[in-house]
Amino acid sequence: MVKKEYDWQHGAVLSPHSRQKHKILADYFFQYLKTRWKHPQAKKFRIAVVDGFAGGGLYNCGSQGSPLIFISTLINALREENIRRSSEGFPILNVEAKLYLNDTDPWAYAQLQENCNPLLAGIKDEFDNLRVEVSYLNEAFEEIVENISRDIQNSSFTNVLFNLDQCGHSLVDVTSLSRLLNTSKSVEIFYTFAIQTFFTFLSDNPDKNCVQFGDMDIVAKINELTAGNRRRSEWLGATERFVFDYFKAMAPYVSPFTINNPEGWYYWLLHFAKSYRARQVYNDVLHANSSYQAHFGKSGLEMLAYSPEERPLELYLFDSTGRSKAKNELHHDIPAFLSDVNAGLTIEQLYSGIYNQTPAHSEDIDSVLIENSDVEVLTQNGRPRRAVSGIKLNDKVQIRAQRSFYLPAAKG
């Protein structure tokens, strides 16, 4: 049974875990736009946003829900971007956005358009270079997802963002995620999965077919990983590892971190992307919102390659303490990673190879590349790169010829 969480008819109360999710979503969407608008020569940007479980738009405390977050963030980001462009003598950016806002709750659906209208009217009054089209839908997501994907493809949107903040664990078939990631060449998905609700459901219905994960025996898999240990940290760590192992086949970059809400339900807020740059930005956003999400396991590379028997699991909260631990581990992990590559890598190749394995901040990764005595970064002319700020994607990173005693030798 799906856990009903919001009473839109009488005024929806914003839960702590949703407040955390919304802050991360707003910050990431802002950085998402800034990253894609980085090149000032670009004059036009088109994006489709699908909010599959949009809600009514406003909570009884006055806080914005995800549909209004997308619209208001788009407004604020474009306003800032065009001020910057004007000051630097570049042409202003023209943006076309299509929003698909869906919710099965009739009260949420009734409120949604009313709550979006003031922002949309403000766009027409303020902007000549921003066009936002909204489709309001009142259907089960799985019944309309194919039509939405087809409409996006027919409209030739290349930048696509899905926000699938389901209430529970069963409203989105995970097989849909693979199809959605093929909607265009640049697709990202936020996907909420109530892992604790899911396991409660399985415990109460042991013979129930698990449509999300096909024929896989989920409970047996988790029990295997925990080896019978039911302490909270080991259970969460093993579950995070399982979630990552299952979902990582769907996208090149998957973030399987949990909403850090120890007093309530355990929610996983997964982020799927095709580009290392998206994961890089997402990691940095989580560090800017330290303690909102959590990770059990290593904090360097191979973040989920742990064994509870070998070492106690540590909680990584993306805070200053976590960053310090991650940086210490990176000083070992990055040289070990590079030791397998005799010819070295470009910085872009290194990022592509490591970002699905680490929760580390981008600044810490770059700092280790410059500071570590076993690693050298070279310009295209073969000169040593001395400053973090100067690192370029086409620079080469490699193991120094004279390696330290502690660095493992290259395999092969």
C-alpha positions in Angstrom: 0.0 0.0 0.0 1.4 3.4 -0.9 1.9 5.7 2.0 -0.3 8.8 1.5 1.7 11.8 2.6 0.1 15.1 1.6 -3.5 16.3 2.1 -3.8 18.8 -0.7 -7.5 19.3 0.0 -7.0 20.7 3.5 -3.5 22.1 3.2 -0.4 20.0 2.6 2.2 20.0 5.4 5.8 20.1 4.2 7.7 17.2 5.7 11.4 17.6 6.8 12.7 15.1 4.2 10.8 16.9 1.4 12.1 20.3 2.5 15.6 18.8 2.2 14.9 17.4 -1.2 13.5 20.7 -2.4 16.6 22.6 -1.3 18.8 20.2 -3.2 16.6 20.3 -6.2 16.5 24.1 -6.3 20.3 24.5 -5.9 21.1 21.8 -8.4 18.7 23.2 -11.0 20.2 26.7 -10.6 23.7 25.2 -11.1 22.5 23.0 -13.9 21.3 26.1 -15.8 24.5 28.1 -15.1 26.6 25.2 -16.4 24.7 24.9 -19.6 24.8 28.7 -20.1 28.5 28.9 -19.5 29.4 29.8 -23.0 28.3 33.4 -23.6 28.2 33.0 -27.4 25.2 30.6 -27.1 22.1 32.7 -27.8 19.3 30.1 -27.4 18.5 27.3 -24.9 15.6 24.9 -24.9 14.6 22.6 -22.0 11.8 20.2 -21.1 11.1 19.5 -17.4 8.8 16.7 -16.4 7.5 16.7 -12.8 5.7 13.4 -12.6 4.3 13.9 -9.0 4.0 17.7 -8.9 1.6 18.2 -6.0 -0.3 21.4 -5.7 2.6 23.8 -5.9 2.4 25.4 -2.5 2.3 24.0 1.0 0.3 25.4 3.9 3.4 27.1 5.3 3.9 29.0 2.0 6.9 27.0 0.8 7.1 26.3 -2.9 6.7 22.8 -4.2 8.8 21.4 -7.1 6.7 23.0 -10.0 7.1 26.5 -8.6 10.8 25.8 -7.7 11.5 25.0 -11.4 9.7 28.1 -12.6 11.1 30.5 -10.1 14.7 29.1 -10.4 14.5 29.5 -14.1 13.4 33.1 -13.7 16.1 34.0 -11.2 18.9 32.2 -13.1 18.0 33.8 -16.5 17.7 37.3 -14.8 21.2 36.8 -13.4 22.6 35.4 -16.6 21.4 38.2 -18.8 22.7 40.9 -16.3 26.1 39.2 -16.5 26.0 39.0 -20.3 24.9 42.7 -20.7 27.8 43.8 -18.4 30.3 41.8 -20.4 28.9 42.9 -23.8 27.5 39.6 -24.9 24.0 39.0 -26.4 21.2 38.1 -24.0 20.1 34.5 -23.8 16.7 33.4 -25.2 15.1 30.5 -23.3 12.3 28.2 -24.3 11.0 25.8 -21.6 8.2 23.2 -21.7 6.9 21.9 -18.3 4.9 18.8 -17.9 3.3 19.0 -14.5 1.4 15.9 -13.4 -0.4 14.7 -10.3 -3.1 12.0 -9.8 -4.6 13.8 -6.8 -7.5 15.9 -8.1 -7.1 18.5 -5.3 -3.4 18.9 -6.2 -4.3 19.2 -9.9 -6.9 21.8 -9.2 -4.5 24.0 -7.1 -1.5 23.6 -9.4 -2.6 25.8 -12.2 -3.8 28.5 -9.8 -0.5 28.5 -8.0 1.6 28.6 -11.1 -0.3 31.4 -12.8 1.2 34.4 -10.9 4.7 33.3 -11.8 3.8 32.7 -15.4 2.1 36.1 -15.6 5.2 37.7 -14.2 7.3 36.1 -16.9 5.2 37.8 -19.6 5.5 41.1 -17.9 9.3 41.0 -17.3 10.8 38.9 -20.1 10.8 39.1 -23.8 13.4 36.3 -24.0 11.7 33.7 -21.9 8.9 31.5 -23.1 7.4 28.9 -20.7 4.7 26.5 -21.8 3.0 24.3 -19.3 1.0 21.1 -19.7 -1.1 20.2 -16.6 -1.9 16.5 -16.4 -4.0 14.5 -14.0 -3.0 10.9 -14.7 -1.1 8.0 -13.3 2.5 8.6 -14.3 3.1 5.2 -15.9 0.0 5.7 -18.1 1.3 9.0 -19.7 5.1 8.6 -19.6 5.3 7.3 -23.2 3.2 10.1 -24.5 5.3 12.7 -22.7 8.6 11.2 -24.0 7.2 11.1 -27.5 6.1 14.7 -27.3 9.6 15.8 -26.1 11.3 13.9 -28.9 8.9 15.4 -31.5 9.6 18.9 -30.2 13.3 18.2 -30.5 14.3 19.1 -26.9 17.8 18.0 -26.1 18.0 19.2 -22.5 15.5 17.1 -20.5 15.1 16.8 -16.7 12.7 14.4 -15.0 11.7 14.9 -11.4 10.0 11.6 -10.2 9.3 12.4 -6.5 6.9 9.5 -5.9 5.3 9.0 -2.6 6.4 5.5 -1.6 8.2 3.0 -3.8 5.8 1.6 -6.4 4.5 4.4 -8.6 7.4 4.3 -11.0 8.5 1.0 -12.6 12.3 1.1 -12.6 12.3 -0.2 -16.1 10.8 3.1 -17.2 14.0 4.8 -16.1 16.1 3.2 -18.9 13.6 4.3 -21.5 13.5 7.9 -20.1 17.2 8.1 -20.2 17.0 7.5 -24.0 14.6 10.4 -24.5 17.4 12.7 -25.7 21.2 12.9 -25.6 21.1 15.1 -22.5 18.7 13.6 -19.9 18.9 13.7 -16.1 16.5 12.1 -13.6 15.8 12.7 -10.0 14.1 9.6 -8.6 12.8 9.2 -5.1 12.6 5.7 -3.7 11.2 5.1 -0.2 13.5 2.2 0.7 12.2 1.7 4.2 8.6 1.6 3.0 9.7 -0.9 0.4 11.2 -3.3 2.8 8.2 -3.0 5.2 6.0 -3.8 2.2 8.1 -6.9 1.4 8.1 -8.0 5.0 4.3 -7.8 5.2 3.9 -9.4 1.8 6.7 -11.9 1.3 5.0 -13.6 -1.6 4.2 -10.4 -3.5 5.8 -10.0 -6.9 8.3 -7.2 -6.8 7.6 -5.4 -10.1 10.4 -2.8 -9.6 13.2 -5.3 -9.6 11.9 -8.1 -11.8 12.6 -11.6 -10.4 15.5 -10.6 -8.2 15.2 -11.7 -4.5 15.8 -8.3 -2.9 15.6 -9.4 0.7 18.1 -12.3 0.1 20.4 -9.8 -1.6 20.4 -7.4 1.4 20.8 -10.3 3.8 23.8 -11.5 1.9 25.4 -8.1 2.0 24.8 -7.6 5.7 25.6 -11.2 6.6 22.8 -11.2 9.2 24.0 -7.9 10.8 20.9 -5.7 11.3 22.5 -2.7 12.8 21.3 0.5 11.1 24.6 1.6 9.6 25.4 -1.8 8.1 21.9 -2.2 6.8 21.9 1.2 5.2 25.4 0.7 3.8 24.4 -2.6 2.3 21.2 -1.2 0.9 23.0 1.7 -0.7 25.5 -0.7 -2.3 22.6 -2.8 -3.7 20.7 0.2 -5.0 23.9 1.4 -6.7 24.7 -2.0 -8.1 21.2 -2.3 -9.6 20.8 1.2 -11.0 24.3 1.8 -12.2 23.6 -0.2 -15.4 20.9 2.3 -16.3 23.1 5.4 -16.6 26.8 6.2 -16.7 26.5 8.3 -13.5 24.2 7.4 -10.6 24.2 9.0 -7.2 22.5 6.6 -4.7 22.6 8.7 -1.5 19.9 8.8 1.2 18.0 11.7 2.6 19.5 12.2 6.0 16.3 12.0 8.1 17.0 9.6 10.9 13.7 10.3 12.7 11.5 9.3 9.8 11.3 7.1 6.7 14.5 6.3 4.8 14.3 7.9 1.3 16.8 7.5 -1.4 17.1 10.5 -3.7 18.8 9.1 -6.8 20.3 11.2 -9.5 20.8 9.7 -13.0 23.0 11.5 -15.6 24.9 10.8 -18.8 27.7 13.3 -18.1 30.5 13.3 -15.5 29.9 17.1 -15.3 26.4 16.6 -14.0 27.7 14.3 -11.3 30.5 16.8 -10.5 28.0 19.6 -10.0 25.7 17.4 -8.0 28.5 16.3 -5.6 29.3 20.0 -5.1 25.7 20.9 -4.4 25.5 18.2 -1.8 28.5 19.6 -0.1 26.9 23.0 -0.1 23.9 21.4 1.7 26.0 19.3 4.1 24.1 16.9 6.3 21.0 16.9 4.0 22.1 13.6 2.4 24.2 10.8 3.7 26.4 8.0 2.5 27.7 4.9 4.3 31.1 3.6 3.2 34.3 5.0 1.7 34.7 8.7 0.9 37.4 8.5 -1.7 37.1 6.5 -4.8 35.2 3.2 -4.9 32.8 4.6 -2.4 30.8 1.5 -2.1 33.6 -1.0 -2.2 33.6 -1.8 1.5 33.4 -4.8 3.7 31.7 -4.5 7.1 33.9 -7.3 8.4 37.1 -5.4 7.5 36.2 -1.9 8.8 33.4 -0.1 10.6 31.1 1.8 8.3 31.4 5.6 8.5 28.6 8.1 7.9 29.6 10.6 5.2 27.5 13.8 5.6 29.2 16.0 2.9 30.5 18.4 5.6 33.9 19.7 6.4 34.8 16.6 8.4 33.7 14.4 5.5 35.6 16.5 3.0 38.8 16.1 5.0 38.4 12.3 5.2 37.6 12.1 1.5 40.7 14.2 0.6 42.9 11.9 2.7 41.6 8.8 0.9 41.9 10.5 -2.5 45.7 10.9 -1.9 45.9 7.2 -2.0 43.0 6.3 -4.4 43.9 8.6 -7.3 47.5 7.4 -7.6 46.3 3.9 -7.3 43.7 4.5 -10.1 46.4 6.1 -12.3 48.9 3.3 -11.7 46.9 1.1 -14.0 47.2 3.6 -16.9 50.8 3.6 -18.2 50.3 6.4 -20.7 48.3 8.7 -18.4 45.0 10.3 -19.0 43.6 13.7 -19.9 41.9 15.4 -17.1 38.6 14.9 -18.8 39.3 11.2 -19.1 40.1 11.0 -15.4 36.9 12.8 -14.5 34.9 10.4 -16.7 36.5 7.4 -15.0 36.2 8.4 -11.4 33.1 10.5 -10.8 30.7 7.6 -10.6 32.8 6.2 -7.8 33.2 9.1 -5.4 31.1 11.6 -3.3 34.1 14.0 -3.1 34.0 17.7 -3.9 35.5 18.8 -7.2 37.9 21.2 -5.5 39.3 18.4 -3.4 39.9 16.2 -6.4 41.7 18.9 -8.2 43.8 19.8 -5.1 45.0 16.3 -4.8 46.1 16.2 -8.4 48.4 19.2 -7.7 49.5 18.4 -4.2 50.1 14.7 -4.4 53.8 13.9 -4.8 53.1 10.8 -6.9 51.0 12.5 -9.5 51.8 15.2 -12.0 49.6 17.3 -14.3 51.1 18.5 -17.6 50.0 21.1 -20.0 49.7 20.3 -23.7 53.2 21.6 -24.1 54.4 19.1 -21.5 55.0 21.7 -18.7 54.1 21.0 -15.1 50.8 22.5 -14.0 51.4 24.2 -10.7 48.1 25.8 -9.7 44.7 24.2 -9.2 43.0 27.1 -10.9 44.9 26.5 -14.1 43.9 22.9 -14.7 42.4 22.3 -18.1 40.3 19.4 -19.4 43.0 18.6 -22.1 45.8 18.6 -19.6 47.5 15.2 -19.0 47.6 13.6 -15.6 50.0 10.7 -14.9 52.1 8.9 -12.3 55.5 10.5 -11.8 58.4 8.5 -12.9 59.9 8.5 -9.4 57.1 7.0 -7.2 56.8 6.9 -3.5 57.3 3.8 -1.4 53.6 3.6 -0.7 52.2 3.7 -4.2 51.2 0.3 -5.6 53.0 -0.7 -8.7 51.0 -0.8 -12.0 49.3 -4.0 -12.8 50.1 -6.0 -15.9 
